[in-house]
């Protein structure tokens, strides 16, 4: 009995200490804390040594895991030689655009300095990722997965998987971000990537074109088990088709919304998008199986090298994978078939998401549309002698003072609220800091019209939107009759095919300044973005949080920036460890007293 009592008390103490280490707060929603040290390391994912961006020495970076409504603190130490910002793709930052990590809301973290992001994953579940948002850094890494779990009281709409696996896939160049920036600054396009990485690793040697000695990803699994596979396209600009040889992909979630459950043999994942699938390991394991991510919506014969290949290894496998990897079976060779897969993604209306009520209980299709914005993208063009990309003829120039910070300190002339709501054909394209002045509690439709020559992905920070229609040609008012007003998927990143449009509906209930951008890094870098400013005229600190105390200052407000102590991530971790050890030393005597 004494031994059992001792074990119970020690377990209680260590449970308390572990909760302390995770930042558990009895006074409100729990919180989790992370320390990120962002550095350069040397890696050779495609067999060529190059500089990549690592987080805590890892490429890709570590996973952030939380549960619905948790508060998240991420203390970021910038060890690069350039300013840095991290953004959180798909995290809505409710009432808190101050933490969004883009130039319209945040001053960059200077080299050798740190900044702590503090936000709540309010009413969210699902699969997301973080990445560096400026200086083309994402082309060199710095990205990692985010997982937001359901609360215990909210059941999953499927049986609990036996395990989870994250895949970070993306096209990759053997030149780092500074070299790629120079190419774009010179007025040239980037050209074909050098390959595709799966979790920061190059391809398995599936044929003689793959160099020897490349490290490839191997996923070890057990036969008969079902795994939740979360897949994120974190690349520069290439849509990818993902598949696992001889295995079905059961789609269950995308960017925080549970989907109607549909089996696919392969799946197109566009830049910036996140999906999760259930995969049952039901093969006979006579050999290992290929995991493939290959370039899509290009000349796939010419782009054959742009293929990532990993290995799925059963614990009872009897041989190595051999022969050519499987080809995508989904037909995208005809205009009428290109959109079939994406149109098949529907909301699971009976499943509960972050809240107990079913996802389908929000009847978006019955709400009157209060405004329309048609955002047209065109091929890059020269403006004032430089290659630029535009939306509605405007190539965005980020002001030196972030928009939200300028508003807080009542600076004038930092930006303009004259972004055109429709394409402008009677004026030449221009450089400007022009944003959308949106109406709080409005319900708008946004039409992404892609008149460029390549597939593009568009993302809106701070929101999920309902993807109600997509088609080829130019959108017209009468196309509203084709909208899916019942079970359209709600997400934050959507692809738009060349010569086509995609329509989304958004309820403007999140006050702040929110970025609208092309996720394709080349187009984003060249100016294909704007911001949506949403102000509550009756603001009483209930619909928007105030400026954080640790806000960084730059631009016209740089004189307000206080000198920051050059503390290190190591010292913070040591300080937390010392605190934990102190609690153990204080509490342990009570254990022996009662034994």
C-alpha positions, 0 to 999 in steps of 0.5 A: 500500500505504501508503494502504491501511495508513493507512486500515486503521489509522485504521479500527481506531482509529475502530472502537475509539473508536466501541465506547468511545462505545457503552460496549462492555466486553470483560470481559462483555456489551456495554453501551449508554448513553443520556442523556435530558433530559426537558423541556416543549416546546410543540407543536400535534399537533391544531392547538391549542398545548399543553405536551407532554413531550419527551425530548432535545427530541423528541416522541415520544422517541428509540429505545433499541436494544440486543441480547439480554443487553446492559447498558443505562444511561439517565441521566435528567435531570428538567427538569419541575416535578414528580417523574418516573419512567421505566418500561420496558414489557415489559423484565423486569429480571431479578433487578433490580426496583430499576430498574423505575421505578414507585413500589413500587420507586423514589423519584421523580427530583426536579425538576432532578435526575438518576438513572441506570437500569442494567439488562440486557436478559437473554434478551429480544428484541423490541418494547417502549417506555418511558414516564413512570409517575407523575403522569399524565405519559404523557398528555403524552408522554415515551414512546419505542420500545425495540428489542432485536435478536437476537444474531447466532447466533440466526436470525430466523424470517423473511428480514431486512427491508429496513428498520424503522419504528416507530409510536407510536399513542395517543389524545390530549387537547388538555389536558395531564396536570395538567388531566386529573388535575384532571378525575379528582380532581374525580370526573369521567371524562375523556370522549372524546379529542380525537384520535389521534396517530401518532408525535406527529402529528395526522391528514392532512386526509382530510375537511373535519372535519380543521383546516388546517395540522396536521402529519401523519406521512409514511412514505417507502418503496420499491416491492417492499421488505419492512419490519418495522413495530413498533406500540405503543399508548401512549395514555391509555385507547383501544383502536385498530385499526391498518391500512395501506390495501391492504396486508397486515400479517403478524404476526411478534412481540409483546412479545418472542415470535415468533408464528405468522405470520398475515396481517391486513388490520387489527389491534386494538392495546390500550393498552400493547401492542406488535406487529411486522408484516412489510409488503411494498410490493407496490402499484402506487403510483398514489397514496399510501396511508392509514395509519390508527389509529382508536378501537375497541370504542366507538360508532365513529360518535360517535367518528369524530374519534378517528382518526389518519391518516398517509401511506404514500408510495412513492418512485414514487407518482403522486398524493396519497391521497384519499377516505375512509380504509379501515374495519376489516374485522375484525368485532367487532359480535358477542360470538362474533367479538370475540375471534377475532383475539386468539385467533389469536395463537399462539406460533411454537413452532419459532422461537428467541427470545433463546436458541437453543432453540425457544420451544416447548421450555418445556412450560408446560402440563405444570406443576402450578398452585400458586396462583390469583388472580382479579383483578376490576375494577369501574367506578370508585366513591366511597371516602371521597368520592373517585372510585377504581378497584379490584381485588378491592375494594382501591384501591391507595395507594402508600406514601411509601416504596417497598416494595422500599426499605422491605424493604431497610431493614427498615421495618415498617408501610409496606404490608400483605401481605393482598391478597385472592386472590379478589373480596370481595363482603361488604366495602365497597371500601377504600383500602389499600397491600395487596400479594400475597405470592407464593411464589418458584418457584411456578407460578400462574394469574391470572384478570383478570375485567373487570366494568367497562364498557370494554376494559381492558389489564393488565400485569405488570412483571418477567414474561411470561405465557402467555395460555391462554384468554379468554371472556365471563362469569365465570371458573370452575374448570371453564374450565381445561379450555379452556386452550391448553396447547401454543402460547399466546403469552407476553407482558406486556400483555393486553386484557380485554373488558368482561364477560369474563375472560382467564387467564394462567399465570406461573412466579414465577422473578424475585425482586423487587417487581413491579407489576400494573396497569391500563395504562389511565391513568385506571384506574391513576391511580385506584388499579387496581394492586397489587404482587407481592412475591417473596422467595427465603428462601435469598437469596445474592445470586444470585437478586436484585441488591443495592440500587444505590449511586445509589438515591434515598431518600424517605418515611421514609428521605429523611434518607439522601438525599445532596445531588446535584450539579446537573450537566447532561446537556450536561456529561455528553455533553461529558465523554464527547466529551472522553474520545473525542477524547483517545483519538484524539489519543493513538492517532493518532501511532501511525498516522503512525509506522507509515505 
